[in-house]
Amino acid sequence: EPEVTQTPSHQVTQMGQEVILRCVPISNHLYFYWYRQILGQKVEFLVSFYNNEISEKSEIFDDQFSVERPDGSNFTLKIRSTKLEDSAMYFCASNPGRYTEAFFGQGTRLTVV
Amino acid sequence: AQSVTQLDSQVPVFEEAPVELRCNYSSSVSVYLFWYVQYPNQGLQLLLKYLSGSTLVESINGFEAEFNKSQTSFHLRKPSVHISDTAEYFCAVSDGVYGGSQGNLIFGKGTKLSVKP
């Protein structure tokens, strides 16, 4: 069964460093998303991406964040200068069309030290 | 703005007992509703969804949820739980109306279901 894959599963980075989280959405999907879940808190929407551009972003998704679909398969989330409060589980998701449910990856646990 | 309220942060139950996990939402437009489950150290998995049609939706592992528009609720129920149902359950809503899609989800804070033998 096709699935969304995320790498790495766990990343530790020093405060102030840039980090790139990688996702491979399901191949025929058109909409892509990033969510995060700070430990013990709810899952929060960050950004959605369609037709090679951001379609919606939350207030969390500030100038430190960017997304890119560099080729036909990968979808990346970049955090330019990480802060301690960026420590969270980051989930990538995708769906094939507008009126279908999203499929989530297993997540990348980012720890900023 | 949309929001989702899950009233219970933790629900402990004994095996084979019935359970109801409550979810209420607020939205001024038509909504699409989802329950996701997160097993320990795993990602989010879709449990069931309401997009349109019958207000009672079922999952393959015995859970069901009923969309109640008048009460703005989408409670999750199972008549008899198993140890393996121990997980965190998230209710989510999207409208997919204002240029977004079903993936633009607003999640509740989650309910941790703990099934004891």
Interface residues (C-beta under 8 A of the other chain):
Chain A: Y31 F32 Y33 Y35 Q41 K42 V43 E44 F45 S48 Y50 S55 E56 F91 A93 S94 N95 G97 R98 Y99 T100 E101 A102 F103 F104 G105 Q106 G107
Chain B: Y32 F34 Y36 Q42 G43 L44 Q45 L46 K49 L51 F90 A92 G96 G99 G100 S101 Q102 G103 N104 L105 I106 F107 G108 K109 G110
